[in-house]
Amino acid sequence: MCFIFGWSSCIVLILLDPFRFGCGVKIRQLRVPAALENGSVPAAILDCDYTYESGDTFSLVVKWFLNSGIQPVYQWIPPQPPQALGILANRLDLDYRASEDNYTMHRALKIISPTVELSGEYRCHVSSFDTEDSQRNTFLIYAPAKFVSIQQTKLSDDKVNISCHALKLFPRPTAEMAIYKGRKKNRVVVPGTTLVVSNSDKLHDLTLFKVFDDSKLSAETVFECIFSIQGTSYSVRDMLTYHPGSSKPAFPKPTSHVKSLILSTEPTLIVFLVLTLVTTS
């Protein structure tokens, strides 16, 4: 339409209705659900709401991409039926219609039983011979911890190891150890903790620990561990009350040792990748 009547006419049309009239295809909004728990809903809809002009209908193409992939995971070329590709093959309801318009009805993704492997940044790309537009948005699917605990292990008469454990989370959570001090039990985050992370099938197992001197702890010390997933309301914690000098070492000296590689350091934690576990005779 703009090419027929000129750019001045296009500007007038935009002022009259900026959402319907424009110079070619235009994505109004890429809508995704709020963060979802893994396997918690039967379906989720990601909607690429766009406008087009009559001249675009002969060459309209809608594609969806996931993360940095260069191959589409979804493609629709009206009037052909839509296609689910790659990781989304057999994961979409291809009969779903986002509208009754023949050129926007299959613009959206209806993901069946969304799980963590489909979490990520989605990009919708709409094009015609004359114009194109794209937008990105993140769809987060998280997995809560299968197990959380805080434990004490006496290493000697005056030293104790406090360790926090959380298993099978996605994405990787933040981990924090705190101690409650004084009569008012003021909460203080513990500095200098060590974080060990292992991964399996995109899920993360975490252990956060630190060795304390009994002489520096109060007679009744309360420890707390918190694991939180950013971008969600999910947070889980466990607490432990420790009495310094109350027990002997819980275990004999270990007969195995772990070789670790430091991946990165931060002010309050060190992340280790466990490379090998060698059992000595």
Beta strands, then each sheet from edge to edge (+ up, - down):
strand 1: 26-31
strand 2: 36-37
strand 3: 43-51
strand 4: 61-66
strand 5: 74-76
strand 6: 83-84
strand 7: 109-112
strand 8: 120-127
strand 9: 132-139
strand 10: 141-142
strand 11: 147-156
strand 12: 159-169
strand 13: 174-181
strand 14: 186-189
strand 15: 194-200
strand 16: 203-213
strand 17: 221-228
strand 18: 235-242
strand 19: 256-266
strand 20: 269-279
sheet 1: 1+ 3- 7+
sheet 2: 2+ 10+
sheet 3: 6+ 5- 4+ 8- 9+
sheet 4: 11+ 12- 16+ 15- 20- 19+
sheet 5: 14+ 13- 17+ 18-
end
